[in-house]
Amino acid sequence: MFDIERWQEIFETLRKNKLRTFLTGLSVASGIFILVILLGFSKGIENGVTSQFQRDATNLITVWTGTTTKSYKGLNPGRYIQLKNEDYYAVSRKYDDYIDYKSSLYSIWGGTISYKNETGNYQIRGVMPDHQFIENADIGVGRFVNQSDFDEFKKVAVIGNKLKKDLFKDEDPIDKNISIYGMNFKVIGVFYDPGGEREESQAYIPVSTAQKVFNAGDNIRNMLFTIKMADNFEEAVELSKNISQNVEADLKQMHTVAPDDTSAVRVFNTLEEAKKIYSLIGTIQAVFWFVGIGTIIAGIVGVGNIMLIIVKERTKEIGIRKALGALPMSIVGMILQEAVFVTMFAGLFGLIFGLGLLEIIGPQIQSDFIKYPQVNFNIALTTVFLLVLAGALAGFFPAYRAAKIKPIIALRDE
């Protein structure tokens, strides 16, 4: 039942103790505010890292080579290990049961591409048909490189949206010829990439064609494989890790490289890296929760201390109330209602202020690793209600103490 006199009394008490009420509310509001901001930024970090992995397939194994640093089986260090088509096909055949998509790669950095009067330097990548799925490339118009293009050494190109805008402006590029180092390639598609303009500033051509027109013979730069995902993430990570290690060992054996030479053959496993990153994100979130909850607890302790002071200041008043017949539960309810009101009002203020600040500054953050900081509203609201419950608990003990005071002792209090 709504008791207007009780509320008038609460507001009168708060009005008489403005500074005390303000400082108590500030400690509670700041606790919720800090927790909301920390949770928002932890979610922003998670979103940012997730977007980084979405640029390419998460379960990707990339192979590239370098120069040997150790003598092995009579061979001197300093040899450059050149990957060949036969290396790619040998690995593909051996691990075919575990592979989803695969592609060899031959790339040219800073290749000159022209269309009419427009010219620019872009990356040119010779790839296989599966590369579309490895790179998460989304075809806007046209199509991607297919097996027929690869088998017949066709001079066709799939260009990124940024490259299309630079060279073609608003013109439809499909079936138009672009010049790559003076050689004509027919544009068969335009792709978009989650990686943005950097990834869209390149052209894909069949790797067989790239090897032929750039006099690369059967050389390749990289090998890329995506591993079939298991139902269990830990199992998928373990499988990907084992295949990575086996591929590295196989290539070292094929090219007579010391098993402990880490520079000659390199294998990068994104799934294993993703596990490390997500574990780090979990640790960051746990630390943020710990700091935020610690701040809230400090606010709750403040509420409990203030309630103790209130009970002390109002000891004589409580004694008069009990002498006039006030029940113990009435005394407890009076103290608790004030504690709950201050806690809830301050908590909601901190929540709204924190959410509002995230809405304002979130879109302004320009960082690859912090994107769209936000907080699940249900979690935030639940936190506020738990805060109110804790505030009520903090106020209960002083209230219970007040209810146990004997009227004659309370009336003697100075």
N, C-alpha and C positions, 0 to 999 in steps of 0.2 A: 504493500500500500504506500502510495506517495505521501510523504510527510513534509509539507512545505515549511513547517517551523524548523524541522531538523536541517533542511537545506539552508534556510536563512541563517541558522546558527553556524553552519559550516562556513558559509561565505563571510560571515561577520568575523569568525576566527581567522580566516585567511587574510581578510582585509587588515586586521590589526597587526598581523605579522607578515607584511608584504615581502620584506627582504628574505626572511626565513623560507617563506613559501616559494619565492622566486628561485633561490639557490637550490632548494630541494627539487623543484621541477626541472631546473636546468641540468642537474646531475642525471636525472632519469632520461630527459629528452636527448641529452648528448650521448648517452649510452646507446639508445636506439638509433640515433642518427649515425654514429660511428659504425655500428653493426651493419646498417643498410648500405652505407658507402663501401665498406669492406666487402660485403657480399656482392654488391654490384660490380666492383672492379674484379673480383675473383671470377665472376661470370664473364666479364669482358675479356679477361685473359684466356678463359676457356674458349670463348667464341673466336678470338683472334688466332689461337693455336690451331683450332679445328679448321678454320678457313685456310690456314697455311697448308694443312695436309689435304684439303679438298682440291687443291690445285692439280695434284696428280693422284693416281691411285694410291691408296693407303698401304696396300699389301705389295708394294713394288720393290723388286731387287734390281739394282743398277750395277753394271760391271764396267769398269774402265781400267786402263793400264798406265804404267809409268816406266821409270828406269830402274833397273836392278841396282841394289846397293851392296850386295854380297857376292863373293865368289861361290860357285856351286858346280860340282862335277867338272872341274877344269875350265869353266867359263869365267871370264873376268867380270867384275861389276861394271856398271855404266851402260849395259845393253838396254835399248828401248824395246819393250815388249809390244809388238803390233798384233792386234786382234785381226783375225781373218774370218771370212764367211764360214770356213770349215769349223772354226771354234764355236761359232753361233749354232750351227746345225748339230754339232756333237752334243753340246749342252742341252739344246732343245729336245733332241731325241731321248737323251738319258733321263730327263726329268719331266717328260711330256705328261705323265699321269698327274703331276702336281701343278701344272701350269694352266692358267686361264688364258692370258694374252701374252704375246711375245713379239719382239721387234728388234732387229739390228738397226744401227743408226750411223749415218755418215753426215757430219755437219760442217758447214762453212760459216765462219763468223764474219760479219761485215761484208756480205756479198752484195754486189751492185745489181739492183733490180730497177727496170725502167718501164714506163708506159707513156707513149707519146712524149710530151715535154716534161713529164714528172720522173724524177730519179731519186733514189735513196739507197742507203746501206742497211741491209736487214740480214738476219740469220736465215740460212737455207739449210733445211734438214732433210736428208734422205732417209725415208722411213718405210716400214711395211704397213699393210692394212690395219693390223691390230693396234697400231700406235694411237689411233683415234681414241680408243678406250683406255689406254695407258695414261694418256694426257688429259682425259676427261674433256676432250675437245667436242664442242657442240656445233654441228653443222647448221649454219643459218640458211644458206641457199646452196644448191648443188649437191655434191657428194664428196666423199673422202677418196683417197687413193685405194684402188682395189687390186685383187690378185692379177687381173688381166694387165693392168698398168705395169705391175712389177715384172710379170713374165715377158712382156713385149717391149720393155725398156721405153715406155711412152714418155714423151716430154709434156707432162701435165703437172699442174701445181694447184695446191689448195692454199689459199692465202688467209692470213689473220685479218680480223676486222679493222685493226689499226692500220695495217698495210693497205687494205682496200680503201680506207678513207684518205690516206696520204696520196695514193696514186690515181685512184678512180673518182675521188670526190663522191658525187651523187650518181655516177654512171654505173650501170649494171656490169660487173666484170665477167660474168659467166660467158664462156666460149670466146673471150677476148685473149689476145696474146700479150704476154709480158716478156721482156727481154732480161735474161739472167746471164750476165757476162757476154752479151751479144747473141745468145741463143734463145730462140723463141720457145716459150712454154705456154700451153693453153690453160687458162684458169678454169677449173672444173668445180670449185667450191670455195665458200667463205666460212671460216670457223670462228667461234667465240670460245674463250678460255676463262675459267674461274680465276686464273692468275692475273687477269687484267691486261693492260696494254703491253706490258713487257712480253708476255707470251703471245699476244696477238700481233706482234711486230716481226713475224717470221713467215716463211713459206715452206710447205711440205711438198716434196717430190718423191717418187719411188726411189728407194735406196739403190736399186740396180741401175737406174738412170743416172743417179748422182755419181756412182762409182765410174760409170762409163764416160760421162761428159767432163768430169773433173780428173780423169786419168788416175783414179785411185786403185785400179785393178780389183782385187778382192779384199782390200782393206776396209775395216770398219772402225768407228771410234768407240762405240758403246754397244752393250747388249742390255736389253730391258725385258724383265719377266714379271708378271703378276702371279702370285701364288693363290691357289684356291683356298678360300676361307673356310676354316672349320667352325662348327657350331659354338665351340668354346674358344674365347679369345686367347686364353693362355696356351691352348693347344695350337692355335694358329700361329702365335708368336714363336713357339718352340719349333714348329715345322719350318717356318720361314727362316729361322736362325740356322737350323741344321742344313737346309738346302743352300743357304748363303755360304756356309763354311765348306760344304762339299764342292760347290761350284768353284770357289777360290782354290781349293786343293787340286781339283781336276785341271784347271787352267795352269797352275804352277807346274804340275807334272808334265803337261803337254808342251810347255815352253821352257822346261828345264830351269826352274826358278827355285831358290832355296825356300823351304816351307815357312821359315820365319822372316822372310823378306816382305815387309809390309808395304813397300813402295811400288813394287813391280806389278802386282795385281791387286786391285781394290774392289771390294764388293760392299755396296751400301744397301742396308735393309731398312726401309721406311717403317715397316710394322714394328720392328724392335725399337726403333727410335721413337715411334708414336707411344709405345708402352712407357718408355722412360719419361716422355714429356707429360703424359696424362698422370703418371704417378707423381710427378713434380707438381702438377696442377692440384691434385688431391691434397698434397702436403701444404701447399699455399692456402687452399680453402680451409683446411683444418686450423692453420695458424690464424687466419682471419677470424674464424669462428671463436677461437680461444681468446683473442684480443677483444673482440666485440662483446662476448659474454662476460669477460672479466670487467669491462667497462660498465656493463649493465648491473653486475653484482655490486660494484662500487656504488651505483645509484641506489640500489635496493638497501644497502647498508645505511646509506644516508637517510632514506625514508624511515628505517627502523630507529635510527638515532633521534630523528626529529619527533617521531611518535613518543619516544621516551621523554623528551623534553616537554612535549605537549601534556603528557600525563602528569609530569612533575609540576608544571605551571598551573594545571587545573585540578590539583589534588583537593583543595578546599571545595571547589565547585562540585566535584564528583561526590565528596562527602555529603554535601547538602542534598544532591539528587538522591543519594541512597537513603538519607534520613527522611526524605519526603516519599519514599516508597519505590524508587526506581529499581527495576530488576537488574541483576548482573548482565543479562544478555542485552539489555538496553544500553548499558554503559559500553559493552564490547562493540555493539553495532555502531554507536556514535563515533568511537575512535576509528573503527575499521572503515566506516563510510568516508571519513576524511582522507584516510590513507589511500583507499582505492580511487577516490576522485582525483587526487593530486597525481597519482601514478598513471591512471588512464589518460588524463588530459595531457600530461607531459609526454607520455609514450606516443600517443597519436600525433602530437605536434612534431615530435622528432621523426616519426615515420613519414608523415606527409612532406616535411621539409627535405628529408633525405631522398625520397622518391622524386620530388620536384627537381631537386638539384641534379639527379642523374638524368632526368628527362631533358634538362637544359644543356648540360655539358657533355652528355653522352655522344650526341651526333657531331660535336665539335672536335672530338678526339681523333686525330689523324695518326694512327699507329697500326702497323701490320700485326702487332701482337696484343692489342687491346681494341676490341670491336664491340660496339653496342652494349656497354655496361648496363645491366638491368638486374632487378630482383623479382623473384616470384612473389606476387602480391599475397598469395595465400600463406606462404612461409613467413613473410614479414608481419602479416596480421596475426598469425598464430603466435609469433614471438611477442607481440604486444600483449596479447591475452595472457601468455605465460608470465610476462612481466607484471601484469596486474595481479595475477595470482600470487606471485612472489611478494609484491607490495602488500597484499592483504596478509600474507603470512608474516611479513616483517612487522606489520602493525598489530598483529594478533597478540603477540606476547606482551607488549606494553598495555594493550587493551585488557588482557586477562589480568595483568597485575593491577590495573585500575579497578577492575570489578571485584578484586579480592580485598581492597582497602576497607577497613572498618570505618563507619561514619564518624565515630568519636575520635579516631586517630587522624582522619582526614581533616576534621574541623579544627584540630589543634595545629595543623600545618601552617607555617608562616610563609 
